[in-house]
Amino acid sequence: MDPAKRKLYIIAAASFIALLAAVYFLFIFQKKPKAPKPGETTGEVQQLADIELAKRPHITMTPTADGAEIIISIENMANFDRIDYELTYLADNPQALGEKITRGATGTDVNTRDDKYKKSILLGTASRGVRSSDKGIADGKLAMHLFKDDTEYLSETNWDLLEVSASTQVLKDRTGNLQIENLSLGKNYWVIIADTVGLPEGQKEFDHKNVIGPNYGVFSIAPEFVKPADLSITLSANPTQAFLYSFSNRDSSWKKVESSYDPSNKTISAKVNSLAAFVVTSQ
């Protein structure tokens, strides 16, 4: 081959290869997703509601006798690699009468391999062994960040801290969808009403696919009532029939509660003997 033509062919081939390399790096290589490092996620955040109810963690939040602390408990965690949470609320500002300030605590020490996570959270401040409890606590929120592989799931629920006295006749959450009337307690107790998020692990009393949320947890160290109280729950859906179950944290037992359902106002009613977690199903 003529040396001049050979040189021309070599230059053309080199130019073509350089062009292919440029196209690869500009349009193909740069579009490949960057693999996340261990412990990182892709940035995708989904709602925990996308996960079936039986696989969501079960949350309890029990106030201490003086209402100054919350004992938070998380169970049924094995479906997630990591769980973090932020518990926040509004409290009276001790420096400005009539104003509220945001208080709270975070949790990054949850080991999802454990059967249960349990921690005491002070509703206030502590310094050198001296506690100062917050007053006027309102608008409690629990945000949970749950990680599975490369995906983060978010759960945001409300909680209400209430003091029930011997003269209290009605206990209800901030929405008014859960009410307990005609209470009969001999002294004052602190109560938290919160969404349990999920169900206790291994429950077989009902099919979780038939649950009509939210699942209300009414948490307290209060004993059984002197006489039965009247419970009513306004549902988020309107099934043709509804059934009520209660779960006792004291002995981890389920009970099907005799109840009546009024579809005209989507309300299920029952007589109850104690505070508990309440779950409504359509079958």
C-alpha positions, -999 to +999 in steps of 0.1 A: +000+000+000+011+035-008+028+049+024+008+082+021-025+063+019-015+041+049-008+072+070-041+087+060-060+054+070-042+054+104-051+090+111-087+084+101-089+053+123-074+071+153-098+100+148-128+076+147-116+058+179-112+092+196-147+102+186-162+070+200-143+075+232-157+111+235-192+099+228-189+072+255-176+095+282-200+123+274-233+105+269-229+070+283-204+069+311-217+100+328-253+087+328-244+056+348-259+059+383-233+063+411-234+034+434-241+044+470-215+039+496-223+015+525-248+031+549-260+056+522-292+056+502-300+067+467-320+097+481-353+080+472-379+085+500-411+066+502-440+067+527-441+039+552-477+034+542-463+017+511-452-011+533-478-037+543-490-032+579-476-065+593-441-054+583-442-019+600-427-014+634-450-014+664-446+017+686-457+023+722-452+056+740-460+054+778-457+084+801-442+079+835-463+085+867-453+122+868-457+128+831-421+141+829-408+112+807-419+091+778-409+054+776-408+048+739-407+012+727-402-001+691-408-038+682-412-057+649-381-040+634-365-069+615-378-057+581-355-027+582-317-022+582-318+010+602-343+031+621-338+067+632-365+089+648-372+125+660-397+131+688-408+167+689-434+188+707-443+224+717-439+235+753-443+268+773-414+291+769-401+297+805-385+330+793-416+344+776-451+341+791-477+329+766-451+317+740-443+282+729-410+267+719-401+235+701-385+208+722-376+172+713-352+144+712-336+122+685-328+085+684-300+070+663-293+041+686-320+017+674-306-018+666-332-034+643-317-069+651-330-066+687-365-079+696-373-046+712-359-010+715-367+008+747-357+042+759-367+069+784-370+104+770-372+134+793-398+160+784-376+189+796-340+196+805-315+183+830-283+198+843-260+184+870-287+160+882-314+186+884-344+181+861-367+208+848-399+194+833-416+212+804-451+226+809-480+230+785-468+202+762-488+201+729-487+191+693-464+161+697-450+145+666-430+114+659-410+112+626-394+079+618-368+073+591-366+036+582-340+023+558-342-009+537-314-015+512-311+017+492-346+031+501-357+053+529-392+051+542-408+080+562-435+078+589-449+110+605-475+106+632-490+127+660-491+121+698-510+138+726-500+139+762-530+144+785-536+144+822-566+125+834-580+133+868-606+116+890-631+141+876-622+138+839-652+125+820-639+126+784-605+116+770-599+123+733-572+129+708-566+162+690-588+151+660-617+140+682-619+107+662-611+087+693-631+094+725-634+076+758-662+088+780-674+082+815-640+074+829-637+061+864-602+064+878-595+070+915-566+095+910-547+115+884-528+097+856-509+108+825-520+093+792-505+094+756-527+088+726-506+079+695-507+059+663-490+026+669-477+027+633-476-011+629-488-042+648-471-064+673-451-092+657-468-125+651-504-114+658-529-139+644-562-126+656-572-110+623-559-104+588-539-072+587-551-065+552-586-058+567-574-032+592-589+003+590-563+027+603-551+046+621-544+022+650-549+041+682-526+034+712-539+048+745-508+044+767-507+048+805-498+031+837-534+036+849-552+005+862-585-009+850-615+013+853-638+011+883-666+006+859-666+002+820-661+034+800-676+042+766-652+041+736-660+055+702-638+057+671-647+075+639-632+056+610-613+068+580-633+045+558-669+034+557-670-004+555-703-024+556-693-039+589-665-033+615-650-052+643-629-040+673-598-055+689-578-043+718-542-051+727-529-049+763-493-039+767-493-054+802-495-090+791-492-087+753-526-101+748-553-095+721-590-094+728-620-091+705-642-065+720-680-066+717-689-035+697-715-019+674-710+000+642-730+029+628-723+034+591-742+066+590-714+084+609-686+058+604-684+052+641-677+021+661-686+020+698-679-003+727-676-006+764-640-010+776-625-018+810-591-002+805-568+018+783-552-001+755-543-001+718-574-004+696-575-018+661-606-018+638-610-043+610-636-047+583-638-085+586 
